[in-house]
Amino acid sequence: MNSHPVSDASHHPVRNWIVVALLLAAATICSFLLDRYVSLTSQAMIYVLAVVIAAYKLDWIESAICAVGAVTALNFFFVPPRWTFAVENQEHFIGLGAMLVVALVISRLATGVRRESEIARLNESRARQLQALASDLSNITMPEEVLALGQRALNAAFVGPCSLILTQDGRKLEHADGLATAVQDGLRCCMAEAAVLGPGTGRWPGLDAWYLPLGDKGHVTGAVCVESAFANDASGLEHAKALCALLAQALWRLRLTSSMLSAQSEAQRQQLQSTFLAAISHDLRTPLAAIVGAASALQTQRDKLSLSEQARLLGSIVSEASYLSTVTENTLQLMSLTSSAQQLRRDWESLEEIVGAVLARVRQRDPERRIKSKVPEDLPLVKADPVLLAQLIGNLLDNALKYSDGAIDLTVNLEGQAIVVSVKDRGPGIPEAEQEAIFEPYSRSDQSGQRGAGLGLALCRAIAQAHGGQLKLRPRTGGGSIFYFTVPVDVLQPGKELA
């Protein structure tokens, strides 16, 4: 696609004149061959045909010269007296004049039609380019993608060279070190004025390039330089403006999307803080009050209390303090994992060892030995934080012990490129409407009948996601629930990297 709607013939003047000579020679030879069989009028039509072909293929100047040459050749070779430029009667003179006028008119009309056709094809091509660019820009997510698409579109639309530069503050150019100083100055000026500069724009008409800002005043996101521009190429300038408008809209959309996501993130953070404060006021105030009450009773009325009552109060203090410690630890872990700056300390770990360590601790709270485990041997190692994975498995087992009766099955299986850890209980199950909500912070199933801040499952899901996996829930056949999470397995295992 060219920014200048001109015929391809204009780029080859020598070839064009050769074509003119060949057409006149062919018409002359054909007329000589038919001389004894046709009239002078038919021979004139052969030359008119040559003029029409020249007008269709060549520019106005070449086709006009071909028309004059055709009349001259017809007069010299075939109009009596032959082999002279003289005309023996008035009728032949009028015929030659009419032929010249007709040839020139045909040449002019054909040239105009051809130029209009070229302009129509160029405009159609530009419209398709704008449509394709708009479609591509609708799917981009990064400014670098806009830069690449825009540069490719400009290079396809104009002879160039073309330059596309982005800016963050409307003044400083990004990655413009390779551009000439004059080009950088023009880009800065068009961004500062938020106006198009260059030939045909009324601003800096002495330049040989167009400088176009991306965006309006106060919202400029970059600039474009299209070199080798022409003042009479109004359609090319309009196409450049249309390209820049699409690029500016895409860049501004990305900035608005980024601002919106930042605002949403901040709103979520504020909501999380507000919810946390609400949890403190409800779930932490109650155990604190119980601890203060029990401690105060022991301090002021210890002599009046029996040993069993003292033991009950001490047990209440220990229980409530343990609950506070668990809530605080879960809250801190959840806030840490949901922070974008959190980096896990991963190492090659054996899930079999992690599960064994968790079971050793949890079974101290499982005197009935309800937990049954099934962990296959020779499981691949995983890159993980063992403390967090142990906390995830421990929380799931504690929930199963707390909210269900009967046996609890802990299974570990290798499925494809992931290890799946499942905790299966025979509890009352989770209603379908609540199966996703229970993973939200400070949410609990209404079926639990237990108090709590609802941090356990939210923390478990955050740990699973931090390791590149997922924590999900599904009903268990025969009643109960199955909580399961995945841990990705790296193809390269320790000891196999050199193989």
KANOR-V295661 format. One line per field, one symbol per residue. ss: DSSP state (h for helix, s for strand, l for the rest). phi: phi as a letter, one per 20 degrees, with the letter a starting at -180 (. if undefined). psi: psi as a letter, one per 20 degrees, with the letter a starting at -180 (. if undefined). A space follows every 10 residues. Layout:
ss = ???
phi = ???
psi = ???
This chain:
ss = lllllllhhh hlhhhhhhhh hhhhhhhhhh hhhllllllh hhhhhhhhhh hhhhhhhllh hhhhhhhhhh hhhhhhhlll lllllllllh hhhhhhhhhh hhhhhhhhhh hhhhhhhhhh hhhhhhhhhh hhhhhhhlll llhhhhhhhh hhhhhhhlll lsssssslll llslllllll hhhhhhhhhh hhhlllssll llslllllss ssssllllll lsssssslll lllhhhhhhh hhhhhhhhhh hhhhhhhhhh hhhhhhhhhh hhhhhhhhhh hhhhhhhhhh hhhhhhhhhh hhhhllhhhh hhhhhhhhhh hhhhhhhhhh hhhhhhhlll llllllsssl hhhhhhhhhh hhhhhlllll ssssslllll lssslhhhhh hhhhhhhhhh hhhllllsss sssssllsss ssssllllll lhhhllhhhl llllllllll lllllhhhhh hhhhhhllll ssssslllll ssssssssll lllllllll
phi = .dfdfcffff ecfffffffg ffffffffff fffdgedcef ffffffffff ffffffedff ffffffffff ffffffecef ffmbefcfcf ffffffffff ffffffffff ffffffffff ffffffffff ffffffffde ccgfffffff ffffffecfm fdcccdbedn ceeeldfeef ffffffffff ffelbedpfn dnclfffdbe cceeoegncf drbcddelec feefffffff ffffffffff ffffffffff ffffffffff ffffffffff fdeeffffff fffffffffe cgfeefffff ffffffffff ffffffffff fffffffeef efcfeebfcd ffffffffff ffffdcfelf eddbcfemff fcebefffff ffffffffff ffdbdnfcdd cccecmdbdd dcddcdffnd ggfdfeffee fmcbffefmd eqemegffff ffffffendb dccbfegnoo cceccdcfdf feegndfef
psi = pqiomrqhhi imhghghggg ggghgghggh hghjgihrrh ghhhhghhgh gggghhhrrg gghghhgghg gggggghhpq pqkrjqphrh ghghghghhg gggggggggh ggggghgggg gghgghghgg ggghghhiiq iqhhhggggg gggghhhqha qqpoprqhjj gpppljhiqq ghgggggggh hhilqpqapj iipliiqjqp opqnrrpikp jaqpporlqq hjmhhgghgg ggghgggggg ghggghgghg hgggghghgh gggghghhhg hghhhghghg ggggggghhh khhiqrhhhg hggghggggh hggggggggg gggghghiph ippqnqrpqp hghggghghh ghihjmhilh ppqooqrkqq qqorohgghh hggggggggg hhjrraqppo qpqoockqpp ppoprkairp qhijhhhiiq qkqqpiihjq rrikhghggg hhgghhjjaq prqqqppjqa qopqqqoqpq goqpiihi.
